[in-house]
């Protein structure tokens, strides 16, 4: 009990190895990386992410890799407003871009009030690789069934 330093250093080294972010990992051959969006410094928290993984609904994740090529992607924008009690306003978008291997992509948005415009850009160059889709952020009724249906048609 007198000398805890070696134990503390061993545990720290072990845990720090788990801290490598998935957007820092090398992209697999014939894959692209999709980096989801998170805004947590304003009074409104925003999360924009692909809602499907392995054709099943999923939650926000820093980044994931998928096989390159033609895609059918469902993306959810969620905005948590200050003082509303944890229920976000949401909008869903369906993009069908051709995403190249070895590249990273991320959603970009413009929001004015409850109106949101969303598109996908290549991270390194800032080049837009999808159309710009527009929607209105709305309070969801129940989107569990809708998410399952969307993921059945998703390419990821």
PEVENRA-V422445 format. One record per backbone hydrogen bond with DSSP energy under -1.0 kcal/mol. CO is the residue of the C=O (numbers start at 1). NH is the residue of the N-H. E is the energy in kcal/mol with one decimal. If there is no record, write none. Layout:
((CO NH E) (CO NH E))
//
This chain:
((4 8 -2.7) (5 9 -2.8) (6 10 -2.1) (7 11 -2.4) (8 12 -2.5) (9 13 -2.4) (10 14 -2.2) (11 15 -2.5) (12 16 -2.4) (13 17 -1.1) (15 18 -1.1) (16 19 -1.2) (21 24 -2.0) (28 31 -1.5) (30 68 -2.5) (31 102 -3.5) (32 66 -2.3) (33 105 -2.8) (34 64 -1.7) (37 48 -2.3) (39 46 -2.3) (45 80 -3.3) (46 39 -2.8) (47 78 -2.8) (48 37 -3.1) (49 76 -3.0) (51 58 -2.2) (53 56 -1.1) (56 53 -2.5) (62 36 -1.8) (64 34 -3.0) (66 32 -2.6) (69 99 -2.4) (72 155 -2.2) (73 95 -2.7) (74 51 -2.1) (75 93 -2.5) (76 49 -2.1) (77 91 -1.7) (78 47 -2.4) (79 89 -2.5) (80 45 -2.0) (81 84 -1.7) (89 79 -2.7) (90 138 -2.4) (91 77 -2.8) (93 75 -2.9) (95 73 -2.9) (97 71 -2.4) (99 69 -2.9) (100 103 -1.1) (103 33 -2.4) (104 123 -2.7) (105 35 -3.5) (106 121 -2.7) (108 119 -2.1) (110 117 -2.6) (112 115 -2.1) (114 137 -3.7) (115 112 -2.6) (116 135 -2.4) (117 110 -2.0) (118 133 -2.8) (119 108 -2.9) (120 129 -2.9) (121 106 -2.3) (122 126 -2.4) (127 122 -2.7) (133 118 -3.1) (135 116 -2.7) (138 90 -3.3) (143 147 -2.4) (144 148 -1.8) (145 149 -2.1) (146 150 -2.4) (147 151 -2.3) (148 152 -1.3) (156 54 -3.1))
//
